[in-house]
Amino acid sequence: MKHRTLRLLGSLLLVATGVSVTGAAPTPRPTAPTPFDHVVPAPAHAAPGEHPYRITRGTQIRVDGSREARRVGEYLAGLLRPSTGYRLPVTDRGAGGIRLRLHQGPFGAEGYRLDSGPAGVTITAAAPAGLFHGVQTLRQLLPAAVEKDSVQPGPWLVAGGTLQDTPRYGWRGAMLDVSRHFFTVEQVKRYIDQLALYKINKLHLHLSDDQGWRIAIDSWPRLATYGGSTQVGGGPGGHYTKADYQEIVRYASSRYLEVVPEIDMPGHTNAALASYADLNCDGVAPPLYTGTAVGFSSLCVGKDITYDFVDDVIRELAALTPGRYLHIGGDEAHSTSHEDYVAFMERVQPIVARYGKTVVGWHQLTGATPAEGALAQYWGLDGTGAQEKERVAAAARNGTGIVLSPADRVYLDMKYTADTPLGLSWAGLVEVRRSYDWDPAAYLPGAPASAIRGVEAPLWSETLTRSDEIEYMAFPRLPGVAELGWSPASTHDWDAYKVRLAAQAGRWEALGIDFYRSPQVPWPTA
């Protein structure tokens, strides 16, 4: 009698908690849809409605007749099918469901409108990139479990209402250093997918440095085979074949990211100098380098072969890169005199233009004369001297566009705290609030707001060797940089943002993203 009573009580408790006593899956409890104010980056305009849309077994993804809309529709279906278990056919017929619509309107190249109600969800954009960014917002309006790769119970509710969204800046970038440590094509693709979720649209690949040359150049084959044969700490290194690089470019394009390749010069060039003795002024190749010091290497500015080398590298890389930009580095050229630096940039910038690309350089480029249309990427600190800041601001006033990457704000390889096991601290400790709480338009004194093209979060890899280490340093800071680039200044508020950021935790867990649980953020406890 005692055992029968205990079994009965146990069964009643299981029923009360929603657990099936027959072994069948429990009936999911109704849950409220994710509100608009949990989306990162914050939308430009949001008008919540009363009734949500529910994705069901009968939901279709409707697209117009364009190939681009169908491609985004197939991408969306591929995201939703594993977790929902639904077929979600992509079709240009029928009514209701999820509709992706290309239509002229006040959206620009990347904006969109999302309308949601009981009859369905419609994402409207003037260009495919806008549809894709709208899909990223739709993802965030669904439960975090939608990101899992196995069937989940749902329900799959999308909050009702209307979002109208356009980006603040056209350059919203992330840089990955594949030179200090090499990362495979699949690792780069994984990072691309994580960037896409937060509407990042530029992937800056740092392809060469003292420790490794990572892209095959047919006319100078030892750059990759020898110069790419090691990395920081002396590991095996690696390089991308041209096919590998094109696969990264293609994959990034499918996520509406433009690849910006960087060949750093005239400094940060030991891997090239070690590969070809003639690039050295004394004709003697230095040994390969596996340390982390900077500023000791330089191409030989006075040799004609140097410019043959630069021309060949830029020509081959430009031919592989459909995007508009090519980054020529230019930072920490401590072993190059100022006169030689200016002479080098005067000869190299026209080579970039010859092959149809626009120059991007680190902000030291403004110590020479930036080419017309060039962009300077500012990586100084809050405490950088006024003279250096004014030099960059003067270039901005003269027409040079500025991409902001202040190292003590958005360098993702900076430690969060003194106890962070990865990263460096030369620019200071950068907690989550510090990386978010600044205004790009007002950051650089004397630079007109119209000169600011956007923001970029570099991730240098001296201490990083695996994808989980990339993720730990990028998250949760990367979404904040993305918001600085996308959202209107009027939405910028740390106290509101940290709540929205905390709501991303379940999504990262579902995606298998490792992240730092900053005590500044009110993370969910369950």
C-alpha positions in Angstrom: 0.0 0.0 0.0 2.9 2.3 0.9 4.7 1.7 -2.4 1.4 2.1 -4.5 0.8 5.5 -2.8 4.3 6.7 -3.5 4.0 5.7 -7.2 0.6 7.5 -7.4 2.1 10.7 -5.8 5.1 10.5 -8.2 2.8 10.2 -11.2 0.8 13.2 -10.1 4.0 15.2 -9.7 5.1 14.2 -13.2 1.8 15.3 -14.7 1.8 18.5 -12.8 5.3 19.4 -14.1 4.3 18.6 -17.7 6.3 15.3 -17.9 4.6 12.4 -19.7 4.2 9.2 -17.6 3.7 7.2 -20.8 7.0 8.0 -22.4 5.5 10.3 -25.0 6.9 13.8 -25.6 5.3 16.4 -23.2 2.9 18.9 -24.6 4.7 22.2 -24.8 3.3 25.0 -22.8 2.3 28.2 -24.6 5.1 30.8 -24.5 5.1 34.5 -25.3 7.0 35.4 -28.5 10.3 37.2 -28.3 9.6 40.9 -28.1 11.0 43.4 -30.7 13.1 45.0 -28.0 15.3 41.9 -27.7 16.7 42.2 -31.2 20.4 43.0 -31.6 21.3 45.3 -33.4 18.4 47.5 -32.3 16.0 48.2 -35.2 15.6 51.7 -36.4 11.8 51.7 -35.9 9.6 49.2 -34.2 5.8 49.2 -33.8 4.7 46.1 -31.8 1.3 44.6 -32.7 -1.2 42.5 -30.7 -1.2 39.1 -32.3 1.8 36.8 -33.3 2.3 34.6 -36.3 2.9 30.9 -35.6 5.0 28.7 -37.9 3.4 25.4 -38.3 3.7 22.2 -40.3 1.8 23.9 -43.1 3.9 27.0 -43.4 5.4 27.8 -46.7 8.2 30.3 -47.6 7.0 32.4 -50.5 9.4 34.3 -52.7 8.9 36.4 -55.8 10.3 35.2 -59.1 13.8 36.5 -58.6 16.7 34.1 -58.2 18.1 36.3 -55.3 14.9 36.1 -53.3 14.7 32.3 -53.8 18.3 32.0 -52.6 17.5 33.9 -49.4 14.4 31.8 -49.0 16.3 28.5 -49.3 18.8 29.9 -46.7 15.9 30.6 -44.3 14.4 27.2 -44.9 17.8 25.6 -44.2 17.9 27.4 -40.9 14.4 26.5 -39.8 13.9 22.9 -41.0 16.3 21.0 -38.5 14.7 22.5 -35.4 11.1 22.7 -36.4 11.0 19.4 -38.3 8.7 21.0 -40.9 9.1 20.8 -44.7 8.8 24.6 -45.2 8.8 24.5 -49.0 10.1 27.5 -50.9 7.6 28.5 -53.5 6.4 31.4 -55.6 2.7 30.4 -55.1 0.1 30.4 -52.4 -0.8 32.8 -49.7 0.2 33.4 -46.0 3.2 31.9 -44.4 6.6 33.7 -44.6 7.0 36.0 -47.6 10.2 37.4 -49.0 9.5 40.3 -51.3 11.9 42.5 -53.4 10.2 45.9 -53.9 11.4 49.4 -54.4 11.0 51.5 -51.2 12.9 53.6 -48.7 15.2 50.7 -47.7 18.5 51.5 -49.4 20.8 48.7 -50.3 20.6 46.8 -46.9 17.4 47.9 -45.2 14.1 46.1 -44.9 10.6 46.1 -43.4 9.2 43.2 -41.4 5.4 42.9 -41.0 4.1 40.1 -38.7 0.6 39.1 -37.8 -1.6 36.1 -37.5 -1.8 35.6 -41.3 2.0 35.5 -41.8 5.3 37.3 -41.9 6.4 39.5 -44.8 9.9 40.8 -45.2 10.2 43.5 -47.9 13.5 45.0 -49.2 14.8 46.8 -52.3 17.8 44.5 -52.6 18.7 40.9 -51.6 21.0 42.1 -48.8 18.0 43.7 -47.1 16.0 40.5 -47.4 18.9 38.6 -45.8 19.2 41.1 -42.9 15.5 40.9 -42.4 15.9 37.1 -42.1 18.5 37.6 -39.4 15.9 39.7 -37.4 13.3 37.0 -38.0 15.7 34.4 -36.5 16.1 36.5 -33.4 12.3 36.9 -33.0 12.0 33.1 -32.8 12.9 31.0 -29.7 16.6 30.3 -29.3 15.9 26.6 -29.8 15.4 27.4 -33.5 19.2 27.4 -33.8 19.5 23.7 -32.8 20.2 21.0 -35.4 17.7 18.5 -34.0 13.8 18.7 -33.8 12.6 20.8 -30.9 9.1 21.1 -29.4 8.3 24.8 -30.2 5.9 26.6 -30.4 7.4 28.8 -33.1 5.8 32.2 -32.5 6.9 35.5 -34.2 5.8 38.6 -32.4 3.2 40.7 -34.2 3.9 44.2 -35.5 6.1 46.1 -37.9 9.9 46.8 -38.0 11.4 49.2 -40.4 15.2 49.1 -40.4 18.1 50.6 -42.3 21.8 50.7 -41.2 23.5 53.8 -39.8 26.8 53.0 -41.5 27.7 51.2 -44.7 30.9 49.6 -43.2 30.2 47.2 -40.4 33.3 45.0 -40.3 35.1 42.3 -38.5 38.8 41.4 -39.0 40.2 38.0 -38.5 44.0 37.6 -38.3 44.9 34.3 -40.0 48.6 35.1 -40.1 49.7 34.9 -36.5 47.8 31.6 -36.3 46.3 29.9 -39.3 42.6 29.1 -39.4 41.0 26.7 -41.9 38.4 27.4 -44.5 35.8 25.7 -42.3 36.8 27.8 -39.3 36.5 31.0 -41.3 33.1 29.9 -42.5 31.9 29.3 -39.0 32.9 32.8 -38.0 31.2 34.2 -41.1 27.9 32.6 -40.0 28.3 34.2 -36.6 29.0 37.6 -38.1 26.0 37.4 -40.4 23.6 36.9 -37.5 24.4 40.5 -36.4 24.3 42.1 -39.8 28.1 42.5 -40.2 28.8 43.2 -43.9 32.6 43.2 -44.2 35.1 40.4 -43.5 38.6 41.8 -43.3 41.1 39.0 -43.7 44.7 39.8 -42.5 46.5 37.5 -44.9 50.1 38.3 -44.3 52.4 39.2 -41.4 55.8 38.5 -40.0 54.7 35.0 -38.8 52.9 33.7 -41.9 51.9 34.3 -45.5 48.5 32.7 -46.0 47.5 33.2 -49.7 49.0 31.4 -52.7 50.5 33.7 -55.3 51.5 31.9 -58.5 54.2 34.3 -59.5 55.9 34.0 -56.1 55.1 30.5 -54.9 57.5 30.4 -52.0 55.4 33.0 -50.2 52.8 30.4 -49.3 54.8 27.2 -49.3 57.7 28.5 -47.2 56.5 31.8 -45.8 53.2 30.1 -44.7 54.9 27.1 -43.2 54.8 28.2 -39.6 53.0 30.5 -37.1 53.3 31.9 -33.6 54.9 29.4 -31.3 56.3 27.3 -34.2 53.2 25.3 -35.3 52.7 24.0 -38.8 51.0 27.2 -40.1 49.2 26.7 -43.5 47.9 28.7 -46.4 44.9 29.1 -48.6 45.1 27.9 -52.2 43.4 30.2 -54.7 40.4 27.8 -54.7 40.3 27.9 -50.9 40.3 31.7 -50.9 37.6 31.8 -53.6 35.5 29.4 -51.5 35.7 31.8 -48.5 34.8 34.7 -50.8 31.8 32.8 -52.2 30.6 31.7 -48.8 30.9 35.2 -47.4 29.0 36.6 -50.4 26.2 34.1 -49.7 25.9 35.7 -46.3 26.1 39.2 -47.8 29.6 39.9 -46.5 32.3 41.5 -48.7 35.8 40.1 -48.2 38.5 42.8 -47.8 41.9 41.1 -48.1 44.9 42.6 -46.5 48.5 42.3 -47.5 50.4 44.3 -44.8 53.3 46.4 -46.1 56.0 47.8 -46.0 56.3 46.4 -42.4 55.0 43.2 -41.0 56.7 41.5 -43.9 59.2 39.0 -42.4 57.4 36.0 -44.0 57.8 37.5 -47.4 61.4 38.6 -46.7 62.3 35.0 -45.5 60.8 33.6 -48.7 62.7 35.7 -51.2 66.1 37.1 -50.4 66.0 39.7 -53.2 63.2 41.6 -51.3 65.8 42.4 -48.7 68.1 45.5 -49.1 71.1 43.3 -48.3 70.0 40.4 -50.4 70.0 38.1 -47.3 66.8 36.3 -46.3 66.1 36.4 -42.5 64.9 33.2 -40.8 61.2 32.5 -40.4 59.7 34.2 -37.3 57.4 32.6 -34.7 57.5 35.3 -32.0 55.1 38.2 -31.4 57.3 41.4 -31.5 56.4 44.0 -34.1 58.1 46.7 -36.1 61.4 45.0 -37.1 60.7 44.1 -40.7 60.5 46.2 -43.9 60.4 45.7 -47.6 63.3 47.4 -49.4 61.8 50.6 -50.6 64.6 51.5 -53.0 64.6 48.3 -55.0 62.6 48.0 -58.2 61.9 44.3 -57.5 59.9 45.4 -54.5 57.3 47.0 -56.8 57.4 44.0 -59.2 56.5 41.9 -56.1 53.8 44.3 -55.0 52.3 44.5 -58.5 52.2 40.7 -58.9 50.6 40.1 -55.4 48.0 42.8 -55.8 47.2 41.8 -59.4 46.6 38.2 -58.4 44.7 38.9 -55.3 42.5 41.6 -57.0 41.6 39.0 -59.6 40.3 36.7 -56.9 38.4 39.4 -55.0 35.1 40.7 -56.4 34.8 43.3 -53.7 35.7 46.9 -54.0 38.5 47.2 -51.5 42.1 46.0 -50.9 43.9 46.7 -47.7 47.6 47.5 -47.8 48.3 47.7 -44.1 50.9 50.3 -43.4 51.0 50.1 -39.6 54.0 49.8 -37.3 56.5 50.3 -40.1 59.1 51.2 -37.5 62.0 50.0 -39.6 61.0 52.2 -42.5 62.0 55.8 -42.5 59.3 58.4 -42.9 60.7 59.4 -46.3 60.8 55.8 -47.5 57.3 55.2 -46.1 55.9 58.2 -48.1 57.7 57.1 -51.2 56.5 53.5 -50.9 52.9 54.6 -50.5 53.1 57.0 -53.5 54.1 54.0 -55.7 51.9 51.3 -54.2 48.5 53.1 -54.0 48.4 53.6 -57.8 49.0 49.8 -58.2 45.9 49.1 -56.2 43.9 51.5 -58.4 45.4 49.9 -61.6 43.7 46.6 -60.7 40.3 48.2 -60.0 40.4 48.3 -56.2 40.1 51.1 -53.6 42.9 51.4 -51.0 42.3 50.8 -47.4 45.1 51.2 -44.9 45.7 51.5 -41.2 45.5 55.1 -40.1 49.3 55.5 -40.4 48.5 55.9 -44.1 47.6 59.5 -43.3 51.3 60.1 -42.6 51.6 59.9 -46.4 49.0 61.2 -48.9 46.0 58.8 -49.1 44.8 58.2 -52.6 41.6 59.7 -53.7 38.7 57.7 -52.3 41.0 55.8 -49.9 39.9 54.7 -46.4 42.0 55.0 -43.3 41.3 52.5 -40.5 41.9 54.2 -37.1 43.2 51.9 -34.4 44.5 54.4 -31.8 43.4 54.6 -28.2 41.4 57.1 -26.3 44.7 58.4 -25.0 46.5 58.6 -28.4 48.2 61.9 -28.8 46.3 64.9 -30.1 48.8 65.4 -33.0 48.3 61.9 -34.3 44.5 62.2 -34.0 44.6 65.6 -35.7 46.6 64.2 -38.6 43.8 61.6 -39.2 41.1 64.2 -38.7 42.8 66.5 -41.3 42.8 63.6 -43.8 39.1 63.1 -43.1 38.4 66.8 -43.7 40.3 66.4 -47.0 38.1 63.5 -48.2 39.6 60.4 -46.7 37.0 58.1 -45.3 37.5 56.8 -41.8 36.7 53.3 -40.4 36.9 53.3 -36.6 38.6 50.4 -34.8 39.9 52.0 -31.5 42.0 49.3 -29.9 40.9 50.0 -26.4 37.3 49.8 -27.4 36.8 47.2 -30.1 40.0 45.1 -30.5 38.4 41.7 -29.6 41.8 40.2 -28.7 42.1 42.5 -25.7 41.5 40.8 -22.3 38.2 41.5 -20.6 39.9 41.5 -17.2 43.3 40.8 -15.8 42.2 37.2 -15.3 41.1 36.5 -18.8 43.1 33.4 -19.9 43.4 34.5 -23.6 44.3 37.7 -25.3 46.6 40.6 -24.7 46.4 43.8 -22.7 48.7 46.4 -24.3 45.7 48.6 -25.1 44.1 48.0 -21.7 41.3 45.8 -20.4 38.2 46.0 -22.5 35.0 44.8 -20.7 31.7 44.6 -22.5 30.4 48.0 -21.5 33.5 49.8 -22.7 33.4 48.1 -26.1 29.8 49.3 -26.6 29.5 52.6 -24.8 30.9 55.2 -27.3 29.6 57.1 -30.3 31.5 56.6 -33.6 30.3 60.0 -35.0 31.8 61.9 -32.0 34.9 59.7 -31.4 37.6 61.4 -33.4 37.9 65.2 -32.6 37.9 67.3 -35.7 36.8 64.6 -38.1 33.4 65.5 -39.7 30.7 62.9 -39.0 30.2 62.5 -42.7 33.7 61.1 -43.0 33.0 58.2 -40.7 32.3 55.2 -42.9 31.6 52.8 -40.1 33.2 50.6 -37.5 35.2 47.4 -37.5 36.2 44.9 -34.7 39.6 43.4 -35.3 40.6 40.0 -33.8 44.3 39.4 -33.7 45.4 35.9 -33.1 48.7 35.8 -31.2 47.0 33.8 -28.4 44.2 32.2 -30.4 44.4 28.8 -32.1 40.8 27.3 -32.1 37.3 28.4 -33.0 36.1 28.3 -29.4 38.9 30.7 -28.5 37.8 33.1 -31.3 34.2 32.9 -30.0 35.2 33.5 -26.4 37.0 36.7 -27.3 34.3 37.9 -29.8 31.2 37.2 -27.7 29.7 39.1 -26.2 31.6 42.2 -27.5 31.0 41.6 -31.2 27.2 42.2 -31.2 27.8 45.6 -29.5 30.2 46.7 -32.3 27.6 45.5 -34.8 25.0 47.6 -33.1 27.2 50.7 -33.2 27.5 50.2 -36.9 23.8 49.4 -37.6 21.5 51.1 -35.1 20.5 54.8 -34.9 22.4 56.8 -32.3 19.1 57.4 -30.6 18.8 53.8 -29.6 22.2 53.8 -27.9 21.7 53.1 -24.2 23.8 50.7 -22.2 21.1 49.9 -19.6 18.7 48.8 -22.3 21.4 47.1 -24.5 22.7 44.9 -21.7 19.2 43.4 -21.3 18.9 42.7 -25.0 22.4 41.3 -25.0 21.6 38.9 -22.1 18.7 37.6 -24.1 21.2 36.4 -26.8 22.8 33.9 -24.4 20.3 31.0 -25.1 20.9 31.5 -28.9 24.7 31.3 -28.5 24.3 28.1 -26.4 22.0 26.6 -29.0 24.6 27.4 -31.7 27.4 26.0 -29.6 29.2 29.4 -29.3 31.5 29.7 -26.4 31.2 33.1 -24.7 32.4 35.2 -21.7 29.8 35.6 -19.1 30.6 39.2 -18.2 29.4 40.2 -14.7 28.2 43.5 -16.3 25.4 41.7 -18.2 22.3 40.2 -16.4 22.5 36.8 -18.0 19.6 34.4 -17.5 20.1 32.1 -14.5 18.2 29.1 -15.8 
